[in-house]
Amino acid sequence: MAKYIVEKSGPLRGEVSISGSKNSVLPLMAAALLPEDECIIRSVPELRDVALMKEILASLGSEVTEIEEGTLSIHTENITSTQADFNLVNKMRASILVMGALLGRKGIARIPRPGGCAIGKRPIDLHLKGFQALGAIISEKEEYIEAVAGPQGLIGENIYLDFPSVGATENIMMAAVFASGTTYIENAAEEPEIVDLANFLNKMGAKIRGAGTDTIKIEGVTKLHGARHTVIPDRIETATFMLAAAITRGAIAINNCIPDHVKPVIAKLRECGVRIEVHEDSMIVRGDLGPHNAANIKTLPYPGFPTDVQSPFMAYLTTVEGQSEVIETVFENRFMHVTQLDKMGAMIDISGNKAIIRGNSHLRGSQVMATDLRAGAALVLAGFVADGETEVSEIYHIERGYEHFIEKFAKLGGTIRKVDN
Ligand code: EPZ
């Protein structure tokens, strides 16, 4: 299996440009199932998850073509299947996002039950409850879940989400665009990716208001037309490079980003002593001006501190002065990277959903394993400051969500290479 070999690197310095957001492009691609006309999506990152979503859309009847690098045309004149391919769905949980669009457009959707993953069971009860509220009948067959709209099609309803689930908010929004009447999603997720999706749907002729707040109003329409849209920059990749500057005591100019989307990370890094200069669509992050102090983190739904930044931030906290505390409230099992960091010499104790990180760790290269996308990134960051060589395996996780990962770090002076064996 392929691995990354990461060596102790000096402070990372230079410029990096942020790619389109993985967690935005996937729902945007699913939304292109709704209109019969062609959609054009720009700033599409070259990721394994995007390649998988292309396959899934094609298996449902979409014509997906790359017009030029980073620009996709998705034309779904006819839906030829309402059942997503079992093997494809099994590889990527986000494929569940086609369910809302299929149900919205065709009144029926069959999705193999998406697997959980290392960070948690990741149920889809909130998605299904939302569909049921719109009048869909849900039935769990042998190996897939089916949602079928009632005889009059989907009917707008007030839906209160027990938890502000990102995926459930996106799926219900896509199912509701053609529902008769008005749908309200309350306690909705407020992530920037929700706003990006609502903007794309509104360009198609949907009538969605309130995205980015906890209450989203969707007035049903009868038809949508094709639209063009540019994916927002990836806020989690942005945070990853901010932490690369912090942990290596370097200085990185981060271009093509939206600082507003990483406000909790900016605030927390400043609390640790990192200097951050914020401009309209770029930032300069300076970890070279020290000192670096401990800080406490509690992950929360947006606009709270993002769970996806928890593991890379923890890698950084092993190198600061003093003891830090990290509480993970979004996923039930998102400390898998702790044992891997401990193998590198970190001193982290876990009790329940709280981790206590002792600072001033002397990290040393080791053989470690990526347990999820962001944990993998955390281990690479730790590898840049650990003595000796760090071998990171299971790197397919990382390649799912970070475009040109090695090239971007190498350009900043990071010593990292991929070996296939
Ligand atoms: C999205 O996952 C992101 N993925 C995740 O990013 C991110 O960590 C997560 O939102 C939280 O911000 C994509 O956008 C493709 P949730 P999603 O539904 O939609 C529970 C990454 O690294 N829940 O907001 O699956 C769930 O178990 C990935 O890029 C239910 O209980 O997240 C979890 O504990 C990792 N029932 C919590 O809610 C449901 O029906 C948050 O899940 C749905 C979710």
Residues whose N, C-alpha, C, O or C-beta is under 5 A from the ligand:
A	BS01	EPZ	N23 A94 R122 P123 I124 D125 L126 H127 F163 P164 S165 V166 G167 A168 T307 D308 V330 F331 E332 L373 R374
